[in-house]
Amino acid sequence: MDSPGAALPSQLDLRDLAFGIHDNWPKATLAEPGPVDVVDMFSGCGGMSSGFLSVNAVRPSFRLAMAVDIDAVANATYERNLGLAPLRLDVSKLSSDPARIEQILTASGRRSGNPLVLIGCAPCQGFSSHRNAAGQSDLRNTLFVDFARIAVALRPDAVVVENVPELLTDRYWPILEEARGILAAAGYSTYLGVHNLAEFGVPQERFRALLLAMPHRFEPPAGFLTRASFRTVRDAIGTLPFIRAGEASPADPTHRTAGHRPETIATIQAVPLDGGNRPVNVGPDSLRRIRERQGRGGYDDVYGRLRWDRPSITITAYSRNPASGRYVHPVQDRGLSIREAALLQGFPRSYEFAGTLDEAFRQIGNAVPPAFAACLAGHVLNELAKPPAAGAPEATGIRAPVGSSFARLIAGLKSGHLGLTASGVENVAEGPSQRSHRAGLVGAAPRVPEPMPAGG
């Protein structure tokens, strides 16, 4: 970790990296590797790795040295697109065997003396607000701490972790604190924030927790788009050819959807175009029963259409299914195709996915959006290129849990009425000073509140 910045390029523009993901990708796959080695734990289908690699189209900066994941299908996708076969290993077992970690890393061609970036985006389902009953007993939760131990063993120049913001709630905060404490005890400064990835050029509203660590003080990343300039569904998928439910485009086999039953098609056809909601008396009997029992509507986003000129809602592993949320095409009577979900998630246009249709959607929904990963890669590179900041290691950003549920905060964060500070959640008067303070902790770009689309 001795002054890695001396051999690194000067500052990169994060906006250019995000917006250029599609044009940069073909060039990046052919570019010479750069001086920074990258190890991607829980590599999945390659969302984070592809973002880092895409930077090489602008300046050769990174070399994918090693990837590790237990998912064979995701590993096949990773190898197909990134040209590196991930090791199918159990990260929890690696964390207890530092010698084995060093052995594997040496075999990967790790270049002694070169900067090292360690990525660790552990499976998020254990922290999800949709699947959290198991709490700390969920094995995936312990993976977060296991990864911190691996980081200490490898001594990287930068650690990058992205996960769902439920990680910051009361239930999971002890796990996060333990991992952060392990890094701090090893001399790392850490930053913890929550970012709306739409502010980084991803065409969807996707709030994610970000943990960064370096062996010196550093600046956290900040978004560069305001709500008025967010990329939209039209920007991402507006030029794709028309297809029907269950069909694939002759020009792109990945532009294919699930087949729908006649009653599902009938429900979709009743939904107004371009952002419309399902009429209250339309849809499965189960939704009617919920309305009768509660005396009001429930699951209002179900069978809803995306709006052309707004970002998508969060793309999940279940976005193939119109019954799972607002995952109906703005004007076509069908759910999303694999390609549409991938583009809304910020993948390059030519990215291919192994496995079945369901497995493709699962990989996409669980991935880090590559457009955001490219921004993180550029930010990390910019920080490594600077002279190390003086001062003792510090913990910046959020330093207290945000409450029992993050999902309940999202509407307020989008509107600007809530903010996250070092000590938790607070009401925000939207003056310039308050927005500036909030931006430094949450990673949110200043923006003017406006009415939110239904289900956003």
Number of C-alpha atoms within 10 A of each C-alpha: 14 10 15 20 18 12 15 19 17 14 14 18 11 25 19 16 28 25 19 19 26 19 14 21 23 15 16 23 17 10 18 15 18 19 19 25 23 23 24 22 25 27 28 30 32 30 25 28 28 27 30 28 29 33 31 22 22 15 17 19 24 24 21 22 21 24 25 20 23 17 18 16 18 26 24 20 23 27 16 17 16 19 12 15 15 28 17 14 15 15 20 18 12 16 21 14 12 16 12 13 17 15 10 14 16 14 11 14 11 21 14 9 12 18 24 25 26 22 24 24 24 27 21 20 16 25 26 19 19 10 11 16 12 11 15 16 11 14 12 18 22 17 24 24 23 19 24 21 20 23 23 19 17 15 19 23 24 25 24 21 20 24 25 22 23 27 25 29 21 15 17 19 18 15 18 21 16 14 19 23 17 17 23 19 11 15 18 27 22 25 24 25 28 23 25 22 26 26 28 29 28 27 28 27 24 23 22 18 19 23 21 24 28 26 23 19 21 22 14 23 24 21 22 17 19 16 18 11 13 22 25 23 23 19 16 23 18 12 8 14 11 11 17 17 18 14 15 18 16 11 9 12 12 20 21 22 23 20 16 18 10 9 11 18 16 14 19 29 16 16 21 15 20 18 24 22 21 22 15 13 12 15 19 12 10 9 18 17 13 14 16 12 11 10 9 10 15 16 16 16 23 20 30 31 31 31 24 20 15 24 26 28 22 20 25 20 19 17 25 28 22 25 19 17 23 32 28 31 25 25 19 17 22 27 32 26 28 24 27 24 26 30 26 26 29 28 28 24 16 15 19 18 24 18 14 10 16 15 15 24 26 19 24 30 20 22 28 27 29 28 33 30 28 29 28 25 27 26 20 24 26 19 22 25 18 17 12 17 13 9 8 11 20 16 16 19 22 21 18 17 24 23 16 14 18 19 14 11 16 17 14 14 20 22 17 21 15 19 25 27 20 18 12 15 17 13 12 16 13 18 10 11 10 13 19 15 16 23 23 21 23 26 26 31 22 22 19 14 15 11 7 11 13 15 18 20
